[in-house]
Amino acid sequence: MTSPDSGVPRLVIAAPSSGSGKTTVATGLMAALTGRGLAVSPHKVGPDYIDPGYHALATGRVGRNVDAYLCGAELVAPLFLHGARGCDIAVVEGVMGLYDGAAGEGELASTAQVAKLLRAPVVLVVDASSQSRSVAALVHGFVSWDPEVRIGGVILNKVASDRHEGLLREAVDSVGVPVLGVLRRAAPVETPSRHLGLVPVAERGSDAVDAVAAMGAQVAAGCDLEALVGLARAAGPLPGGSAPWTPGPVPTHHPSRSVKKSTPRVAVAGGAAFTFSYAEHSELLAAAGAEVVTFDPLRDEELPEGTAGLVIGGGFPEVYTSELSANEGLRKSVAELALSGAPVAAECAGLLYLCRELDGLPMCGVLDASARMSERLTLGYRDAVAVSDSALAGAGTRMRGHEFHRTVVEPGAGAAPAWGMRAPERRVEGFVERGVHASYLHTHWAAEPGVARRFVERCRTS
């Protein structure tokens, strides 16, 4: 039976390639619709953590990811519906080019696949800065490549003049696809980038607020919002049987256990240095019975009182190396917790923070390893299997993940590695020591809810 929420109006904002302007359009559309009083649900195709931060700023709701590789195609619609509960409309920002997905895996994890799984119309954002009539061939190619992908309209970006707009409209009209917006070539909205993409919202403060407001104004002025909402409302119901994902009910524990142990406190790193986290992780921890509290390693001098477990996700510790190193009190607190055997889950930035040093400056010293910045970008999906029993997973547990970093940890694996990579290359990686599980691999726990339950149970018994 189809969920009552499965007909939520929805659009996918896609593009022929990266750099076409889909982040500006998607974020701006979210802001413009929110400004009109609509409750907008923001989503991002793929593993990206940064764009959802801008989406959250535009909508006032948590930005969520829909990733068919990390979570499996079967979870795309349920996770989407979970995020879209109670909303008037959902806007999904695509990734890369419309038909680009996991390398060597066909359409897997592409924007096109997600659009089909959500039965959502696609709006194609086209960079028209160096073309006129040729835009018709480009749009025709994208429309005809996969008949199951419904391209419901085009937004022309970086248009030079009224004459240029006229030529482009005439060309697109010949393909039979409506032009739903025209954005003039102008100074780009200030969204600074660095070695891993846009600078996260948490680091920019009021500048990020101003940037999102500018995106909203640009889209509101240049796009037909009524037509876009109408297209979203034409999406229709999701496939039968689709129901919102749920992290599960909070379990009931044996009454003989103390309150502290039955509801262990799990501290989750946040702040400007640790911005990479999927919202579902904290939801799963809470559903497994944990009290989830956030702390900022740049500001807090010790872990929250009563911390029984620690989660340190991704982010940019390499940008804040000096500040993190100078916070000796917290480094000592983290080391003491780890040495006690308490569960610690660290991904990417968390791995660096647990090392002996990062770029020559002292870190927590939990792991006998050294980390440094590198010129080489490590990027891509990974098919992995747990090598060692840990607080997160039993040996043999298979999970899919994603790597995204410009750092190197030496050695790359401990005596008990965290993961064995099955694809694209075979290698072992990460560290399992005492209660610590530290690795470069980003995973999405919704794909394997037992990870959160196992972690919280270890918090109770450690």
C-alpha positions, -999 to 999 in steps of 0.1 A, spaced: 0 0 0 14 34 -10 21 58 19 -1 89 21 31 110 19 43 92 -13 28 118 -36 48 147 -21 55 171 -50 92 168 -61 118 179 -86 153 168 -94 177 196 -104 203 181 -127 228 192 -153 248 179 -183 280 182 -163 295 195 -131 300 233 -131 268 241 -149 253 258 -119 230 232 -104 240 239 -68 232 276 -72 199 267 -89 189 240 -64 198 260 -33 183 291 -48 150 273 -56 148 259 -21 153 294 -7 128 310 -31 101 285 -24 107 287 14 104 324 11 70 319 -4 58 300 27 63 265 15 78 238 37 106 225 14 124 192 19 160 194 7 179 164 -7 212 157 -24 221 128 -47 254 111 -37 276 111 -6 283 149 -5 282 164 30 287 201 21 258 210 -3 232 197 23 245 223 47 236 251 22 203 233 16 195 233 53 203 270 55 179 276 26 150 256 40 154 255 78 153 217 76 180 190 78 197 184 44 196 147 36 213 125 11 198 99 -13 226 75 -25 218 43 -43 254 30 -39 258 36 -2 223 26 8 210 5 -20 184 14 -46 157 -1 -23 163 26 4 162 56 -19 125 62 -18 121 53 19 149 77 30 135 104 7 100 100 23 116 101 58 131 135 51 100 148 33 75 141 60 51 170 64 66 190 36 48 208 7 75 201 -19 109 184 -22 139 196 -42 166 171 -50 200 183 -62 217 159 -85 254 150 -87 279 155 -115 262 151 -150 227 136 -151 238 102 -163 271 100 -144 273 74 -116 296 51 -98 326 43 -121 321 12 -141 287 5 -126 264 18 -154 237 41 -140 242 31 -104 242 61 -81 235 85 -109 211 114 -107 191 97 -135 187 65 -115 175 84 -84 151 104 -105 136 71 -118 135 55 -84 116 86 -71 95 90 -103 105 126 -102 106 150 -131 140 165 -139 149 201 -145 181 204 -166 203 233 -158 223 242 -189 254 264 -190 245 284 -222 275 307 -220 292 295 -252 264 283 -274 231 292 -290 214 269 -314 236 240 -304 217 239 -271 189 221 -289 212 192 -298 224 190 -262 189 190 -247 176 166 -273 204 142 -265 197 143 -227 159 139 -233 162 109 -257 191 91 -240 169 73 -215 131 74 -221 125 65 -185 140 98 -173 114 125 -176 130 159 -183 102 183 -176 120 216 -183 153 235 -188 168 264 -169 193 283 -190 222 296 -170 249 323 -178 228 339 -206 245 370 -220 218 392 -233 182 394 -245 192 384 -280 212 355 -267 181 344 -247 159 347 -278 182 324 -297 183 299 -269 146 298 -264 139 293 -301 164 264 -301 150 247 -270 114 252 -282 122 231 -313 129 201 -290 96 205 -272 110 211 -238 98 242 -219 122 268 -207 114 273 -170 140 299 -162 168 321 -176 196 333 -154 218 360 -167 256 359 -169 267 378 -138 292 378 -110 288 344 -93 272 342 -59 301 341 -34 306 304 -25 343 300 -20 360 266 -26 391 248 -15 407 214 -18 376 193 -12 349 216 -28 328 244 -12 337 258 22 310 244 46 283 266 60 295 261 96 328 279 87 312 309 69 286 322 94 267 353 80 285 351 47 268 317 40 234 333 50 240 361 25 251 337 -2 220 316 1 198 347 2 215 359 -30 209 325 -47 172 327 -37 168 362 -51 185 352 -84 163 321 -89 131 340 -79 138 367 -104 149 345 -133 127 314 -130 90 306 -133 83 294 -98 47 286 -105 56 264 -134 83 246 -114 58 239 -85 33 227 -111 59 203 -126 67 190 -91 30 184 -84 28 163 -115 53 138 -101 25 115 -90 28 86 -64 60 67 -57 61 30 -65 36 9 -46 48 -3 -12 70 28 -6 69 38 30 91 63 50 123 48 64 124 47 102 154 44 125 133 21 147 116 24 181 136 31 212 142 -3 228 131 -12 263 160 -23 286 162 -46 315 150 -28 346 180 -39 367 204 -19 346 212 16 358 198 46 339 234 56 329 240 22 313 205 17 298 207 51 282 244 56 275 256 91 265 272 92 230 291 123 222 292 133 185 319 157 173 306 189 155 316 224 150 335 239 121 362 212 120 338 182 119 309 190 96 305 157 78 277 137 93 245 120 80 215 130 101 203 94 101 234 83 122 223 103 152 187 92 147 198 56 146 219 60 178 189 76 196 165 48 184 190 23 197 187 39 231 215 64 233 214 100 245 231 118 217 250 150 226 271 172 203 304 188 213 329 211 195 365 200 195 376 235 187 359 250 218 351 223 244 380 215 267 367 181 277 341 155 266 305 159 278 302 145 314 293 109 314 303 101 278 301 64 273 309 64 235 323 88 210 316 94 173 339 116 153 329 120 117 344 137 87 354 173 81 384 195 79 408 190 108 437 199 84 423 234 82 421 237 120 452 217 130 467 244 152 435 250 171 428 213 176 463 207 188 462 236 212 431 222 229 452 198 251 424 193 276 401 177 250 428 157 234 436 142 268 399 136 275 395 117 242 427 97 247 415 87 282 381 76 269 397 55 241 422 39 264 394 29 288 380 6 261 349 27 255 335 25 219 349 52 195 339 54 159 361 77 138 357 84 100 382 102 79 387 135 98 381 115 130 409 91 120 433 121 116 423 135 150 430 102 167 465 100 152 497 108 170 502 139 149 488 158 119 512 178 98 537 177 126 513 190 154 502 167 182 467 152 180 451 128 204 477 100 202 452 72 204 466 56 173 503 51 167 501 67 133 511 100 116 489 120 93 498 147 68 483 166 39 489 153 4 487 166 -32 468 135 -42 430 134 -41 416 100 -30 380 99 -42 354 73 -49 330 46 -38 343 15 -21 330 -20 -16 343 -31 18 341 -59 43 349 -57 80 382 -75 87 382 -74 125 355 -75 151 348 -40 164 323 -18 182 307 -11 149 306 -44 131 315 -81 133 342 -95 111 327 -103 77 301 -75 77 299 -61 42 293 -24 37 297 1 9 314 34 16 330 65 1 365 80 4 372 117 -1 404 132 12 438 148 4 456 134 34 478 103 41 480 83 73 511 62 79 508 33 84 475 30 66 463 1 86 469 -13 121 476 -49 133 439 -54 132 426 -34 102 391 -20 100 382 -28 64 392 -49 36 385 -31 3 369 -54 -23 366 -28 -50 379 -9 -69 412 -23 -56 420 -49 -29 437 -36 2 432 -33 40 427 0 57 420 15 91 425 5 127 406 -16 153 422 -12 188 404 -17 221 370 -1 215 383 21 186 372 17 150 390 43 129 391 45 91 390 68 61 358 51 49 326 71 51 296 48 55 258 54 57 245 35 87 209 33 73 222 6 50 232 -15 80 212 -4 111 229 -31 132 260 -9 132 243 17 155 226 -9 177 259 -28 182 277 5 190 251 15 216 251 -19 232 289 -18 235 285 16 252 263 -1 278 286 -30 285 321 -14 282 
